[in-house]
Amino acid sequence: MQDVSTGQVVLEPIQRSPGYWATVWTRFKRDPVAVGAGLVVIALVLMAIFAPYIAPQDPYKGMALRRLRPPGTEGYPLGTDELGRDMLSRLIYGARLSLFMGVTPVLMALVAGAAIGITAGYTGGWVNTLLMRIVDIFFAFPSVLLAIALSGALGAGIANGLISLTVVFIPPIARVAESVTTSVRTRDYVEAARASGAGSLAIIRKHVLGNVLGPIFVYAMSLIAVCMILASGLSFLGLGVKPPEPEWGLMLNTLRTAIYTQPLLCALPGLMIFITSIAFNLLTDGLRSAMDLKA
Amino acid sequence: MLIYIAKRLIYTLPIMLGVAFVCFLLVHMAPGDPLVSVLPPDASENLKQQMMVLYGFDRPYYEQFFRWLGRAITGDLGSSIRTNRPVSVEVAKAVWNTLTLATLATFIGFVLGTFFGFVAGYFRDTWLDKLASFVSVIGVSVPHYWLGMLLVIVFAAQLGWLPPTGAGPGGSEAWQWDWEHVRHMILPAITMSVIPMGIIARTVRALVAEILSQEFIAGLRAKGLGDWGVFKHVVKNAAPTALAVMGIQLGYLLGGSILIETVFSWPGTGLLLNDAIFQRDLPVLQGTILVLSIFFVLLNLVVDVMQTALDPRIQRS
């Protein structure tokens, strides 16, 4: 702009509009529930990582003479389990396997589901039909039933549990990825990119992934709570994690016999699962409304 | 409409075939010999071979699959290795028990869920909305098997008001409509209802908020329609989707009842599956999963068709 009186050029400071993620972050920060939930998730992750430094005792070492002590016993703030192992230490260590079993299947399903969905959506035609019909078949099972059927047939164990849960979460993620990819593929700017000589991989990397990752990431996050409950449920049934590993679902199972004698003690592992899943749910809700800029 | 139903049916058939194939594969995926639970561990090679031929395990997979499918269609799911009774009889009895429980749970969940959903959607962003929404988040976040244990601790172990396990007095499995049997049903039904309650509440909240923000509502108000009249319009618009979600939830409860049935020893499909898994009773495992998943596919079909019939605005391709 030119100043009329002096004839000098005056530069106005450029107001850059904040980027998408910066806006999302600002909006997210204003939501106290979501921030609180995020802090709980961070605390749980830190607890899992630093379990050996936080836990007061060895989570595997039992004392036959100190079985099923109630919370508040001296030296055992949360009591002892059916084999006389320190509850607090087992709950702290339990975060490791429980979070691992809750998050890993979703991550693996995210990669596999995105790959299937993007391939199907980008290629179209018979490849799309074939891939998505197979996805539909697995989608046709009720999720809990499919997870239990698979791990029931494969047998107990962490690896089999992970495989079963991953298979359960691939179809919904693949569907979301496919529908977003299909809608992006026909957009004008993708046509323009193709016309100007961009290869398939470049288009997928630049245009498709950029559009697909946001929605499926949020969607996958909302699945973590479901996966936590399901994974612990598998261990609760005796599938999934095997004793003596500390895992919340398994602890709930082995403590069931003490339901009449030490009710408070039995409730503790389930409370941990509940806190974790509600924290992930509230965090996802907060993220989703922060990312929905139209609202 | 008829064309849509026909299309939907044609689309469902290959899905059902695929579902059946996955159920068939389950047995072959299982580690070890498929005969491991029938034969004694010291069985001779010769006997093993004979049994393989008898069960048809020596045939190629596709042949085994079509034979199995042909028998399954006529209702022959083989016989249980544990009890030697036909799988179809065991599954039918269990499905009935689970269906009774799941229907009651879906009903409770639907009533509470629509109530919380309407309150939250109508009083959006007030403390009432926050409270109702919080209740529904708890519904979808709580590990229901743990909630079942808590209810047993409080109402059975501490207060002694209700029985902790079983479907009737003295472990009776035959369902009857009398107070003794209903008493056994209260705790598992409430536990089970929490999941559909949370999901229905969240769906209804979004639906109601969306409908209320539409222009026709403002139009109705401008024409002088009272709150009650507007409410009726909201209900009419929200009903098809809410009912569809309820139908699907019933299917999920049927398929996902295993955890709750294990907690309460409810003699349904879940308990049957649990026994089948841990006693390596593969025919029962396969049969139960086949019946439940085919039921789920058909239920989805019915819900879809009903929703289209109820709400002609829905465009189906």
Interface residues (C-beta under 8 A of the other chain):
Chain A: R133 I134 D136 I137 F138 A140 F141 P142 S143 V144 L145 L146 I148 A149 L150 G152 A153 L154 G155 A225 I229 S232 G233 F236 L237 G238 L239 G249 L252 R256 I259 Y260 P263 C266 A267 P269 G270 L271 I273 F274 S277 I278 N281 L282 D285
Chain B: P14 I15 G18 V19 F21 V22 C23 L26 V27 M29 A30 P31 V137 I138 V140 S141 V142 P143 H144 Y145 W146 L147 M149 L150 V152 I153 A157 Q158 G251 Y252 L254 G255 G256 I258 L259 T262 L273 N274 A276 I277 F278 L282 L285 I289 L292 S293 F296 V297 N300
